[in-house]
Amino acid sequence: MTWGATAAIFLPIVRLSSLGGPEPSAQAPGPAAAPGLAEVEALVQTRCAMCHAAAPLWPGLHRTPGGVRLEAAAEIAGQPRAFHLQAARSHAMPPGGRIWLDAEARALIAAWYRVGAVQSPG
C-alpha cells in the first residue's frame, strides 16, 4: 500500500517537472557542437553507461532501463533534453542514489542543455 501511494504521488511530480522549457533545434549546431560535450560524455560513460547498455553491468539488471542506451557518443549527444530532465532538473536519474551524481555534475548537464537551447533560433 505504501509503495502504491508513493508512486501515485511521485509520478505526477515527475510529469510536472518535465513540462516546459525550450527545446534545442534540430537545425542549430546544438549541444553536440557545444563546449562541454566531451565532459558530459565522460560523465555518462562513468555514471550511466553501466546500466544503459546493450548488456547492463549492474548486478540484477537484465535489460536496459527504459530502452535508453548510452554507450556511443551519438546516443549521448542526441538526448540533451532527456539528460536535463532526468538528471539535472528532476534528479530522477540515477535512481535510488546508487551512483553518486553531485551538484557539479548536474550543473554540467544543465549548462550543456542550455547552450543547445540558446543556439536554437526560436
HUTA-V443889 format. One record per backbone hydrogen bond with DSSP energy under -1.0 kcal/mol. NH is the residue of the N-H (numbers start at 1). CO is the residue of the C=O. If there is no record, write none. Layout:
nh	co
NH	CO
NH	CO
This chain:
nh	co
5	1
6	2
7	3
8	4
9	5
10	6
11	7
13	9
14	10
15	11
16	12
17	13
19	16
33	30
37	34
40	36
41	37
42	38
43	39
44	40
45	41
46	42
47	43
48	44
49	44
51	48
52	48
53	51
57	50
61	58
67	64
68	65
70	52
76	72
77	73
78	74
79	76
83	79
84	80
85	81
86	82
87	83
88	83
89	84
90	85
93	86
98	95
106	102
107	103
108	104
109	105
110	106
111	107
112	108
113	109
114	110
115	111
116	112
117	113
118	114
119	115
